[in-house]
Amino acid sequence: MAKELYGYTGKLLRVNMSDHSYSVEDMPQKIRDMYLGGRGFLAKYCYDEIKPGIDPLSPENKIFFTLGAFSGTRFVASGRYVVGGISPHSKTYTRSVSGGIWGAHLKWTGYDMLIVEGASPAWVYLYITDDGVEFRSAEALLGLTTEETENAIREELGNKRVASVSIGPAGEKLVTMACIQSDRRSAGRGGCGCLMGSKKLKAIAAFGTKKPKIYDEETFNRRNKEFVQTNTKTHWYNHFHPYGSMTGCDTTYNLSIHPIKNFQYSTNENMHKLLKEGVRALQTKVKDTGCYNCYLRCASIHNVTEGPFKGEGYENPEYETMWSFGANCLNFDVPAILMANKICDDLGVDTISAGVSVAFLMECYEKGLISKDDLNGVELKWGDAIAMCEVAKQICLRSSRLGNIIADGGVRHAAEVIGQGSEKFAMHAKGLELAAYDPRGAKAHGVGYATSPIGGSHQIGYGTAEIFGMPEKVDRFTPYGKGDTTIWSNRLIMCGDTAVSCGFATGFTPENLREDTYIYWLDLIAGPNENMKEKQQLLDAFDRIFNLETAINLRLGLGDEDNDLPDRLKSTTLPDGLSKGQVWERDILIPEYYEARGWTKEGVPSRATLSRLGIEEVADDLEERGIRTT
């Protein structure tokens, strides 16, 4: 008789787009023990099932949607999901995480994971319920924005409660930075929306009723209530709830790590317009909103009553978008950022990659490397908000020469085409555009960028110690001692990525989900487990996942030279602010991180490390491919 499961369903749904079939598989207990869920499931199945060397847009690539033990429960923000595969944008392993309620519905239909493989002969969307999977024509949905797509699916199905993940026109056109949207929430990084487009998959609708069982439901419900009651009385809640992460501009600007004008400066006399009080003074906010089952409710709706960006129903941008289409483009007009955010959300593109790409093109235009003829006549000058939004749209729709070039691979690809030294200010790591922190003033954060398996994401190795003083405050300017600092942050982020939950609602609060509390909550939900009893077992699981993700990239041909940042950050000192005079010292930082990780000098997980983590077969695999692990 099968063991009763709590938290998990123990089932995997595999969908073959080529012949419109599906199957249900059991997920072994050993995988749950070793990889926990979410990002761990993604890494394990991606490593096992994706053959190195495939074209990311071929039917041989797969999309993995994964959940954790916390998904679909009453735990905070449990409607999230993780998605990934091999990126068409960076050509690396990728993972992205998104909020909303869709992840809960997928769990309620009975699955911990969805694998999409093959490619459909015609455009379809999936409808997943307790009873199985329907393949429904999506021809009538083509060309619709993501929000229009979700509304049309609800109307067609006659169910207002159905949740969908969808792509917009950018995904249909195989823009490599295309994202997946759900209820205005983005799985933004790495081009997973492009992967859906390559499979002619417009959307995945889900509606389930099978709530997961909780091992100690009485204690879980009581502690969950205490979790929310405690955290809503904190300074963090009062700071974060009204405007969400967009208020992070205050923190980074005050540390002089908020990049301005494509990472050229850290101060500007107009920056106050993008800080919390400047945003509040505009009085555009009309109501609060948020993700499923989350007390933080950090999203908000804004109306702009005048000017060129007049409109209603704008969603507040996240911090990264406030930066990418704000100071990074030398734009200090908040309504313009609201519009740029809406363009990207509606058409389905990652706002970080899009904004960084526009800033890159602005610098190219300033230097005379490109002309307005490359942009359908648009004069892309620094701070021109209307031009900024127009070029963002050109990228999403491939509607200009340079919009099309950016759409084929972001700033790395564009620099290869434009040349003339532009690669020195193409701000990316491993092909993924950098996020909103200048690592010259936060050295460990730069290590996180450089060693991230998915490229230049802040959500792999965030510089928590340097920026927030977690777990303790460190000297952010010294290049020494940052190996262990970065690993701590790698593990902190892994808590939310495997649970699957939200770091904003659970990582910075008195009641939290961190390495010291994770097992407690997991036991309440899924029950005690001898294989996940001690803190070191948890940390080993986190490190096992990270090392496996790194091994995926090694099999794809990446190496030590790819764990790097753009030349501008290493050779040009910041000219202003508290971080004035700083550069990012790769030659010190990266070797120290390798040593702390137990990797070779070439950035390869050592056989000893992989053996300690229980995956020595990965060392055998790498060795067979000529990648030395000793």
DRENNU-439304 format. One line per field, with one value per residue (C-alpha): residue in one letter; residue number from 0; x, y, z. Coordinates in steps of 0.5 Angstrom, whole numbers, plus 500, padded with zeros to 3 digits. Layout:
N
aa (A|...)
i (NUM|...)
east (X|...)
north (Y|...)
up (Z|...)
This chain:
630
aa (M|A|K|E|L|Y|G|Y|T|G|K|L|L|R|V|N|M|S|D|H|S|Y|S|V|E|D|M|P|Q|K|I|R|D|M|Y|L|G|G|R|G|F|L|A|K|Y|C|Y|D|E|I|K|P|G|I|D|P|L|S|P|E|N|K|I|F|F|T|L|G|A|F|S|G|T|R|F|V|A|S|G|R|Y|V|V|G|G|I|S|P|H|S|K|T|Y|T|R|S|V|S|G|G|I|W|G|A|H|L|K|W|T|G|Y|D|M|L|I|V|E|G|A|S|P|A|W|V|Y|L|Y|I|T|D|D|G|V|E|F|R|S|A|E|A|L|L|G|L|T|T|E|E|T|E|N|A|I|R|E|E|L|G|N|K|R|V|A|S|V|S|I|G|P|A|G|E|K|L|V|T|M|A|C|I|Q|S|D|R|R|S|A|G|R|G|G|C|G|C|L|M|G|S|K|K|L|K|A|I|A|A|F|G|T|K|K|P|K|I|Y|D|E|E|T|F|N|R|R|N|K|E|F|V|Q|T|N|T|K|T|H|W|Y|N|H|F|H|P|Y|G|S|M|T|G|C|D|T|T|Y|N|L|S|I|H|P|I|K|N|F|Q|Y|S|T|N|E|N|M|H|K|L|L|K|E|G|V|R|A|L|Q|T|K|V|K|D|T|G|C|Y|N|C|Y|L|R|C|A|S|I|H|N|V|T|E|G|P|F|K|G|E|G|Y|E|N|P|E|Y|E|T|M|W|S|F|G|A|N|C|L|N|F|D|V|P|A|I|L|M|A|N|K|I|C|D|D|L|G|V|D|T|I|S|A|G|V|S|V|A|F|L|M|E|C|Y|E|K|G|L|I|S|K|D|D|L|N|G|V|E|L|K|W|G|D|A|I|A|M|C|E|V|A|K|Q|I|C|L|R|S|S|R|L|G|N|I|I|A|D|G|G|V|R|H|A|A|E|V|I|G|Q|G|S|E|K|F|A|M|H|A|K|G|L|E|L|A|A|Y|D|P|R|G|A|K|A|H|G|V|G|Y|A|T|S|P|I|G|G|S|H|Q|I|G|Y|G|T|A|E|I|F|G|M|P|E|K|V|D|R|F|T|P|Y|G|K|G|D|T|T|I|W|S|N|R|L|I|M|C|G|D|T|A|V|S|C|G|F|A|T|G|F|T|P|E|N|L|R|E|D|T|Y|I|Y|W|L|D|L|I|A|G|P|N|E|N|M|K|E|K|Q|Q|L|L|D|A|F|D|R|I|F|N|L|E|T|A|I|N|L|R|L|G|L|G|D|E|D|N|D|L|P|D|R|L|K|S|T|T|L|P|D|G|L|S|K|G|Q|V|W|E|R|D|I|L|I|P|E|Y|Y|E|A|R|G|W|T|K|E|G|V|P|S|R|A|T|L|S|R|L|G|I|E|E|V|A|D|D|L|E|E|R|G|I|R|T|T)
i (0|1|2|3|4|5|6|7|8|9|10|11|12|13|14|15|16|17|18|19|20|21|22|23|24|25|26|27|28|29|30|31|32|33|34|35|36|37|38|39|40|41|42|43|44|45|46|47|48|49|50|51|52|53|54|55|56|57|58|59|60|61|62|63|64|65|66|67|68|69|70|71|72|73|74|75|76|77|78|79|80|81|82|83|84|85|86|87|88|89|90|91|92|93|94|95|96|97|98|99|100|101|102|103|104|105|106|107|108|109|110|111|112|113|114|115|116|117|118|119|120|121|122|123|124|125|126|127|128|129|130|131|132|133|134|135|136|137|138|139|140|141|142|143|144|145|146|147|148|149|150|151|152|153|154|155|156|157|158|159|160|161|162|163|164|165|166|167|168|169|170|171|172|173|174|175|176|177|178|179|180|181|182|183|184|185|186|187|188|189|190|191|192|193|194|195|196|197|198|199|200|201|202|203|204|205|206|207|208|209|210|211|212|213|214|215|216|217|218|219|220|221|222|223|224|225|226|227|228|229|230|231|232|233|234|235|236|237|238|239|240|241|242|243|244|245|246|247|248|249|250|251|252|253|254|255|256|257|258|259|260|261|262|263|264|265|266|267|268|269|270|271|272|273|274|275|276|277|278|279|280|281|282|283|284|285|286|287|288|289|290|291|292|293|294|295|296|297|298|299|300|301|302|303|304|305|306|307|308|309|310|311|312|313|314|315|316|317|318|319|320|321|322|323|324|325|326|327|328|329|330|331|332|333|334|335|336|337|338|339|340|341|342|343|344|345|346|347|348|349|350|351|352|353|354|355|356|357|358|359|360|361|362|363|364|365|366|367|368|369|370|371|372|373|374|375|376|377|378|379|380|381|382|383|384|385|386|387|388|389|390|391|392|393|394|395|396|397|398|399|400|401|402|403|404|405|406|407|408|409|410|411|412|413|414|415|416|417|418|419|420|421|422|423|424|425|426|427|428|429|430|431|432|433|434|435|436|437|438|439|440|441|442|443|444|445|446|447|448|449|450|451|452|453|454|455|456|457|458|459|460|461|462|463|464|465|466|467|468|469|470|471|472|473|474|475|476|477|478|479|480|481|482|483|484|485|486|487|488|489|490|491|492|493|494|495|496|497|498|499|500|501|502|503|504|505|506|507|508|509|510|511|512|513|514|515|516|517|518|519|520|521|522|523|524|525|526|527|528|529|530|531|532|533|534|535|536|537|538|539|540|541|542|543|544|545|546|547|548|549|550|551|552|553|554|555|556|557|558|559|560|561|562|563|564|565|566|567|568|569|570|571|572|573|574|575|576|577|578|579|580|581|582|583|584|585|586|587|588|589|590|591|592|593|594|595|596|597|598|599|600|601|602|603|604|605|606|607|608|609|610|611|612|613|614|615|616|617|618|619|620|621|622|623|624|625|626|627|628|629)
east (500|503|505|500|503|503|504|506|502|508|505|508|504|508|505|507|506|507|502|497|498|499|501|502|508|510|516|520|521|528|528|523|529|535|532|526|521|521|528|530|526|527|535|534|530|533|540|537|532|536|541|547|548|540|538|534|528|528|522|528|528|523|519|519|514|515|512|514|511|508|505|497|497|495|502|504|504|503|501|508|511|518|519|525|529|535|534|534|536|543|544|545|540|535|530|525|519|513|507|500|495|497|502|496|491|497|498|490|489|494|501|508|511|509|514|512|516|515|512|505|503|498|497|494|493|492|487|489|483|482|480|486|488|485|488|484|485|489|488|483|488|494|496|492|496|497|491|487|489|487|480|479|480|476|470|471|471|466|470|472|476|481|488|492|500|500|505|504|506|513|513|509|514|520|523|528|527|520|517|511|505|500|495|500|506|512|516|521|528|531|526|521|516|520|520|513|512|517|512|506|503|500|497|496|490|489|483|483|480|484|488|494|494|497|501|500|494|492|499|500|494|496|503|501|496|501|506|502|499|507|509|504|506|513|517|518|511|509|515|514|506|504|509|512|519|519|521|528|530|531|536|540|541|543|548|551|549|543|546|545|546|548|552|556|554|551|548|544|540|533|533|529|523|524|525|519|517|517|513|508|507|505|498|497|496|488|488|492|493|497|498|494|494|499|499|504|499|505|502|498|494|496|492|495|491|495|501|503|502|495|492|488|490|497|500|506|513|518|524|528|523|523|531|531|527|528|535|539|536|536|529|526|519|515|509|513|516|509|508|514|512|505|508|513|507|502|506|510|517|522|523|530|533|528|530|538|537|534|540|545|542|542|549|550|546|550|557|554|555|547|543|535|534|536|530|524|526|526|532|534|537|538|532|527|521|517|523|524|517|517|524|521|515|520|524|517|514|521|519|525|532|535|529|529|537|536|530|535|539|539|545|550|548|547|554|556|553|554|561|566|567|560|561|565|558|554|551|550|553|553|548|543|542|544|539|539|545|552|557|563|559|557|562|559|553|557|560|552|551|558|557|549|547|542|547|546|540|540|535|541|546|543|548|544|550|552|545|541|546|543|546|551|553|560|564|561|568|573|574|576|571|566|566|562|558|555|554|549|545|545|542|537|534|534|529|524|525|524|518|516|514|516|522|519|514|518|525|526|521|521|517|520|522|530|535|534|526|525|525|520|515|517|515|509|506|510|511|518|523|530|533|531|532|538|540|546|542|538|544|547|540|541|548|546|541|546|552|547|545|552|554|548|552|559|556|553|560|561|567|571|571|564|563|565|562|563|569|566|565|572|576|572|572|565|566|561|557|559|562|567|573|571|572|570|576|574|581|580|573|572|578|575|568|571|575|569|564|569|570|577|581|577|570|568|565|570|569|570|564|560|561|559|553|551|551|558|555|555|563|563|559|563|569|567|566|573|571|576|573|580)
north (500|507|511|517|524|531|537|534|530|525|526|529|531|530|533|532|538|534|529|532|527|527|522|522|519|518|522|518|520|520|526|530|528|530|536|538|542|548|550|543|539|543|542|535|534|539|535|528|530|535|533|538|541|542|548|551|553|546|540|537|542|542|547|545|548|546|547|545|542|549|550|550|550|556|558|565|567|559|560|562|557|556|555|553|549|551|559|561|568|566|559|557|553|558|559|564|565|568|570|570|564|559|555|553|551|547|543|543|539|534|535|537|538|539|538|540|537|537|542|543|543|548|554|551|552|547|546|542|540|534|530|531|535|538|541|547|551|558|561|566|568|570|577|578|581|577|580|579|572|570|574|571|564|565|567|561|556|560|560|566|563|559|561|562|563|566|569|575|577|577|570|568|572|568|574|571|575|574|572|568|572|571|576|581|577|575|569|574|572|567|567|562|565|564|557|557|560|555|550|554|554|560|559|554|554|551|550|544|543|537|541|538|535|538|533|537|541|544|547|549|553|556|558|561|565|568|568|573|577|578|580|585|589|590|596|592|591|598|600|595|594|601|601|594|593|600|603|599|605|609|603|602|610|612|606|609|602|604|604|611|612|604|603|610|614|613|620|625|631|628|622|624|624|616|615|613|621|623|617|618|626|624|621|616|610|608|601|596|589|583|575|569|568|574|579|583|586|589|591|597|600|607|612|618|623|628|628|623|617|619|612|608|601|601|596|599|597|592|595|593|596|602|602|599|604|609|612|607|610|617|617|620|620|615|615|613|608|605|606|602|597|596|595|589|586|586|584|579|581|581|588|588|585|590|596|594|593|600|604|600|602|610|609|606|612|617|615|615|607|607|611|613|609|603|605|607|614|614|619|615|620|619|621|621|617|617|614|609|607|606|602|598|596|595|590|586|586|586|592|595|593|594|592|585|584|585|581|575|575|582|586|581|579|586|588|582|585|593|592|598|597|596|590|593|597|591|590|582|576|570|573|575|583|585|587|594|594|596|591|596|598|591|586|580|582|582|575|573|575|572|565|565|559|563|569|576|575|578|573|568|571|577|581|581|582|588|591|589|587|580|575|580|587|586|591|592|595|589|584|579|574|575|567|565|571|570|562|564|569|563|559|564|565|557|557|561|557|550|551|555|562|569|572|579|576|571|572|579|578|576|570|567|562|561|556|556|555|551|544|546|549|543|538|541|541|534|531|529|526|522|525|532|532|537|543|541|536|542|546|540|540|547|546|540|544|549|545|541|547|549|542|543|549|546|540|546|548|554|555|559|565|565|567|574|581|587|590|597|594|592|597|604|606|609|617|619|617|613|608|613|610|603|597|590|585|579|576|576|575|569|564|565|563|557|555|556|552|547|547|547|553|552|553|546|543|538|530|531|536|532|526|529|532|525|526|523|520|528|528|521|525|531|527|523|529|532|536|535|535|534)
up (500|498|504|505|503|506|502|496|491|489|482|475|469|463|457|449|445|439|439|444|449|457|462|470|473|480|483|487|495|494|489|494|500|496|492|496|491|486|484|486|482|476|477|477|472|467|468|467|461|457|452|452|445|443|440|446|441|438|440|444|449|455|460|467|472|479|486|493|499|501|494|495|502|507|508|506|498|496|489|486|481|479|471|467|462|457|456|449|451|455|452|459|464|467|472|474|479|479|484|483|484|478|482|487|482|479|486|487|480|483|481|484|477|470|464|457|451|444|439|437|430|431|437|443|450|456|460|467|471|477|471|466|460|455|448|446|440|441|434|437|442|438|438|444|450|456|460|454|454|461|460|454|457|463|458|454|460|463|470|473|478|473|473|467|465|458|453|449|442|444|446|439|435|439|442|447|453|453|459|462|465|470|474|472|475|471|471|467|467|461|456|458|455|448|450|450|444|441|442|440|447|448|455|461|464|471|476|481|488|491|497|499|506|512|517|523|521|527|529|522|522|529|527|520|524|528|522|519|526|528|521|520|526|523|520|514|513|514|509|504|504|501|494|494|492|488|494|494|490|497|500|494|492|499|498|492|488|484|477|473|466|464|470|469|475|482|483|480|482|479|483|488|483|484|491|496|497|490|488|494|492|485|488|483|487|487|491|494|491|491|490|493|500|502|508|505|499|496|489|487|482|479|475|471|470|465|460|455|459|461|463|468|471|471|476|480|477|482|484|478|473|477|475|468|465|470|472|468|462|465|466|472|470|474|469|463|468|469|461|460|465|462|455|457|461|456|450|455|456|462|464|466|460|456|460|460|453|451|456|452|445|448|450|443|440|444|441|434|433|431|428|428|421|426|430|425|426|433|436|442|447|454|458|453|456|449|445|451|451|443|443|448|444|438|442|444|437|433|429|427|425|432|436|432|433|441|440|438|444|448|449|448|441|440|442|437|431|433|435|435|443|445|448|454|456|454|461|462|465|461|457|462|463|470|475|479|483|482|484|485|491|493|492|494|490|484|486|486|479|476|479|478|474|470|469|471|476|483|485|486|490|493|497|503|508|504|503|509|514|514|517|519|517|513|509|502|499|501|496|502|505|500|498|505|505|498|499|505|500|495|501|503|496|496|502|498|491|494|498|494|497|497|500|501|505|509|508|512|518|525|523|517|512|513|514|521|521|514|517|522|517|513|518|520|512|510|516|520|515|517|511|513|520|521|519|515|511|509|507|503|499|497|495|492|487|486|484|479|476|475|472|467|465|465|460|456|455|460|464|469|464|464|471|470|469|464|463|465|472|473|470|471|478|480|479|485|491|497|492|489|486|487|482|482|483|480|481|488|489|484|486|494|492|488|495|499|495|494|487|483|480|474|477|477|483|485|486|493|494|489|493|500|497|495|487|485|479|477|477|473|468|468|467|461|458|459|465|470|477|481)
